[in-house]
Amino acid sequence: MAADGSGAWFPYPAQGADEGSPLLFCLHHGGGGASAFRDWQRLLGPGVEIVPVQLPGREGRLAEPAERSITALTERLTGPLLERAGERPYAFFGHSMGALLAYDLSHALGAAGRPPAHLAVSGYVPPHVRPATSVHTLSEEAFLAHVTGLEGTPAAILENPTLLELVLPVLRDDFAACETYAYVDRGPLDVPIAVFAGESDPSAPSALTARWAELTGAGASVDVFPGGHFYLQDRLPELLQALRTRLALFPVASQDGGGTP
């Protein structure tokens, strides 16, 4: 296990949150980075502190190799998360790969006596029913076609060979991390789960995403939004309002919602 300091994992200083407020650790999708959550603090207001998590191999950690194992990421992240949270209540939000990592972390932190108050998962089928896939083993052409079909990679990257050369290996490593994850039945979490999905997401059909409820003994909710795998890019205001409602950590939104998109 690498001896990771907390600074690399949490690249953004706390800004705009009340002192001592609950924390929402945000885990990005495969191929993404912590910058995916750069606007969330402003939009959600001061009642909760948004803490984007930066995985190795991207953005400010580009010089590091990406981690090809969710289990290894959990082992490396558990200590920094405990240090960052301190005694404050916290929750997870994870989209796609981030949802799987947030789930695994919830078990690990629960075993350490510091479970999250809530787990929010988005755009991912629960690991106990997720079909086996091998996207990370596809040829370069087929892999690029799959990534393009998800409609989450900006055209400026897809059309630039130099940028693609940087991004595609990280994406492949992230797919490998998810596709080699071995689900182990550790019993239900004692943590409520909020499930979010795009109604036309081919990788996370709503009939399967609803089965996250089977992995908790503390209740689950499901919200489905118009859009595909990256529905949250177009539906961010609606998603954040649903988070305010679903996560008990969040204060009831004021009339102005603490900032509107």
N, C-alpha and C positions, 0 to 999 in steps of 0.2 A: 504494500500500500504506500502510495506517495505521501510524503509529509506536506500536506497542502495548507498554506495559510489562508485565512478567510478573505483577504483582500482581493485575490484574483477571482474568486467566485462571485463577489458582490461589488461590481465595478462602479456603481453609482452611489454617491453619498446621499444620505437622507435629506430630502428637500420638500418642504411643503406639508409635512405631516406633523400632527401634534406630538409633543414629547410623551413617550411612554405608550403611544397608541399601539393597537394590535398590528402584527406584521402579516403581509400577504407575500409569500415567496412565489415568484412567477417563473416557471420552467418552460423554455421555448421549444418550438418544434424542431424536427430534424433539419439540419442545414441552416437553421436560424441562429439568432444570438440574443443577448440580453436587450439589445436596442429595440426589439419587437415590442417592448413594454415601456418605451421612453415617454409616452404621453399619458400613461395610466394614472400617475400621481396627480397630475393637473386635472384630469377629468373626474377622478373619484373624490378629490378633496382631502382635507387634513385628518379625517377620522380614522384612517388606516394608513400604515406606511407600506408602500409598494417596494418590494425588494427583488429586482430582476436578478436571476442567477445566470452567470456566464459559464458555460461548459468549455472545456479546453478544445483548441483547434480552430477557433474562429474569433473575429473581431480583435479585441485586445489580447487574446490568447492564441493568435494565429501561429506563433512560433512553436506552440506545444502540439504534440500529436493528439488527434481526437481519440476518445476512449471508445473502444468497440464492445463494451459490456455494460449493460444497465446495472448489474450486480456490482461491478467494480466502481462505477460512478456513485452508487449508493454508499459503498464503503468509504470512498474518498470524501463524500459530501457530508456525511453524518456529523462529524466533529465540527466542521465550519458552521453548519446550520445551528447546532446546539450553542456554539459560541455567539453567533450573531443574534439568536433569539433571546438569550439570557433567560430572564424570568417572565418575559412578555408572552401573552397568548399569540398564536400564529396559525395560519392556514396555508394551504397550497393551492395554486392554480397551475395546471399543466395542459398544454395543447399538443396533441399528437404524441410524438416521442416524450414530450414533457409530462403527459398524463401518465404514461407507464412508469416513468422515473418517480413522479410524485406518489404513485401508489406504492412502489417498492420502498421509498423513503418513509412513508407513513407507517409501514410495518416495522422498519428498523428503528424509527424514533419512538414508536410505541413500546418496543422491546427495551428501549433505553429509559423508559419511564417518562418520556416527554412527547406524547402523540400530538398531532395537530388538532386544533378544535374543529377543523372542517377540511375536506378534500374536494376540490373542484377539478373535474376532468373534462376535456374537450376534444372532440374529433378523433376518438380512439376506441376501438372495441376492447372490452375487458379481457385480460390475459387468459382467463380460464376458458374462453370460448373463441378466442381469436384464431382464424384459420392460418395454417402454416403458409408462409410466403418466402420467396427467395429473390426478392428484388435486388439485394446487394450483390448477387452473383450474375446479374444480367450483363450482356455485352455493353460496351460503351454507348452504342447507338440505341439499343433497347432501353438502357437505363435513362438516357437523356429523354427519350420519348415518354417514359413513365413520369419523370419529374416534371416535364412540361405539361402533362395532362393534369397534374394536381393543381396547376394554375396559382402556385404560390411564389414562384421564383420570378423576379422582375424581368421584363423583356430586355432591359439594359444588360443584364447578366447573360441571359440565354443567347444574345446576339453578339457577345464579346468573347472570342476564344480565350483571351488571356484571363478574364474573370472566371470563365467556366473551368479553366484548368485549376483554379484555386478552390472553387466551390464544390465541384463534383466529387472529389475524393472525400471531403468531409461529409457530404450527403451519403455517400456509399457507406462510410464508417457508421453513420447514425442509423442507417437502415440495418446494418449488420448488428448493431447493439440491440435493436428491437427484435429482429427476426431470430436471434439466437437466445433470447430471453427464455428461460425455462420456468414456467409457472409451477410453484409449489404451494399446495394447500396448507396455509398457516392458520386457517380458521378465519372467521369474519373480523374485519376491523371494528373497533368500537368508536368509529368516527363517521359522522354523516357524510354522504357523498352527494355532491351536486353535479349532474351530468349535463353537458352542453354539446349540441351537434348541429351540423348543417343538413337540411332535409334531403339534399341531393348529393351528399358525400358518398362516392362509391366505395371508399375504403372504410367507412364507419356507418353502415346502415342503421337507422334508428331502432329497428327490431333487436339488433345485437347490442347497441350502446346502452339500451335500457337495462341490460342484464348486469350492469355495474351494481345494481341494487342487491344482487346475490352475494356481493363481497363485503357487505357491512351489516352489522346488527343494530345500527343506529339510525337507519332510515335513509332514503334517497329521494332526490327530485330529478326530473328530466325536463329540459327546455330545448326545443328544436327551433332553429332559425332558418329562414330562406337562405339558400346558398349551398356551396359545395364544401370541400375540405377546409378552405380558408374563408369560410363565411364571416369570421370575425373581422376581416379586413373591411368589409362593407357594413357590418352590423355591430360595430364596436359599441355605439351608444346603448343599443338594446342589450347587448351582453353585459355591459357594466351595470346597467340597471337591474338585470336579473341577479348579478352577483350581490348587489346591495340587498336584494330581497332574500336570497338563498343562504348567504353566509351569516351566521349569527354574530360574527365578529364585527360586521359592518354596522354603523349607525343608520337609523332610518334617514333616507335622503331628505334634505331640506327642500324648500320650494324651488330653489335654483339648482338643486342636485349637487352642490359642491363644485360646480363648474360644468358647463355643457360643451359637447364637442363642436 
